[in-house]
Amino acid sequence: MSQAELIDATDEEYFAMDALDQSQLKAFLKNPKEWAYDRLLGDHTQTDAMRFGTAFHAYLLDTSEVVCLDEGQTFQSKANKEWRDAQEAMGNIVVSYKDMQLLKRMKQNIIDSRPDMYDLIGKGTCEQCIVWTDDDTGLELKAKPDLIPTGVDYLVDLKTASSASAQDFHKHVIDYGYHIQASFYRQAVANCPKEAFKRTKRKPVAMQFWVFEKTGACDWQPFSISADNPITRIAGMSINAALHGIAELRDKAEADGGSGTG
């Protein structure tokens, strides 16, 4: 098992890395041709949903300052536009007043209902970039878990959704490949140096998904995918199939005189 390297990287630096992440493996499994096109020529401009997700992670994990205008203010005025530009130049994330109220309710809900779980954020490692080489294929891989806590045997990933019900989460596991993400991130942490993160076990036994609703009361629920869940075996098979499929494309491209895929 190759040992992973821990790298301090912004989101922009992370996404610019050639290494493969779990999202790309899932995209390859869905449609290899679309995956290849997106990797080479895809438009990776952030959508409004992606921008909110970035702000949500930063606000809950306290990894960046999230700010907004006062209620009723807009960016029509020159002064407010200059304020926004200045905030972004400092690395702060600017959101609307409405979105800030959502973020505040989300954070307060977990503080009020499960202060023990919220405390894990301050004691753990947030958004640590992990890079390693797959032993079987030689492909370079990367992961950036939302939270690697200490004192517990699981990882944490934050999600926003229209519903935080168990029924909808189980559906999203299949629709969005959460089981693949869980297995991939668990392996990433297992490949890290033994002393990293002060964990009780080198390989986390589970991954918790903290799902927050984006509307109304911003209810939230934690869900777990553990190593002994039957779907985890399927995830391992899927990851293996994606890695070997991408490696075959790389080998073919190199044989044809191309640069490969990673």
SULTA-V884876 format. One record per backbone hydrogen bond with DSSP energy under -1.0 kcal/mol. CO is the residue of the C=O (numbers start at 0). NH is the residue of the N-H. Records with the same first field share a line. If there is no record, write none. Layout:
# SULTA-V884876
CO: NH  NH
This chain:
# SULTA-V884876
4: 130
9: 13
10: 14
11: 15
13: 16
19: 141
20: 24
21: 25
22: 26
23: 27
24: 28
25: 29
26: 30
30: 34
31: 35
32: 36
33: 37
34: 38
35: 39
36: 40
37: 41
46: 50
47: 51
48: 52
49: 53
50: 54
51: 55
52: 56
53: 57
54: 58
55: 59
56: 60
57: 62
64: 92
66: 94
69: 72
76: 80
77: 81
78: 82
79: 83
80: 84
81: 85
82: 86
83: 87
84: 88
85: 89
86: 91
87: 90
92: 66
95: 99
96: 100
97: 101
98: 102
99: 103
100: 104
101: 105
102: 106
103: 107
104: 108
105: 109
106: 110
107: 111
108: 112
109: 113
113: 117
114: 118
117: 120
118: 122
119: 123
124: 147
128: 6
129: 142
130: 4
131: 140
133: 137
138: 133
139: 19
140: 131
142: 129
145: 126
146: 155
147: 124
152: 204
154: 207
155: 146
156: 209
158: 211
160: 213
164: 168
165: 169
166: 170
167: 171
168: 172
169: 173
170: 174
171: 175
172: 177
176: 180
177: 181
178: 182
179: 183
180: 184
181: 185
182: 186
183: 187
184: 188
185: 189
186: 190
188: 191
190: 3
192: 195
204: 226
205: 154
206: 224
207: 156
208: 222
209: 158
210: 220
211: 160
214: 217
218: 212
220: 210
222: 208
224: 206
225: 228
228: 231
229: 233
230: 234
231: 235
232: 236
233: 237
234: 238
235: 239
236: 240
237: 241
238: 242
239: 243
240: 244
241: 245
242: 246
243: 247
244: 248
245: 249
246: 250
247: 251
248: 252
249: 253
250: 254
251: 255
252: 257
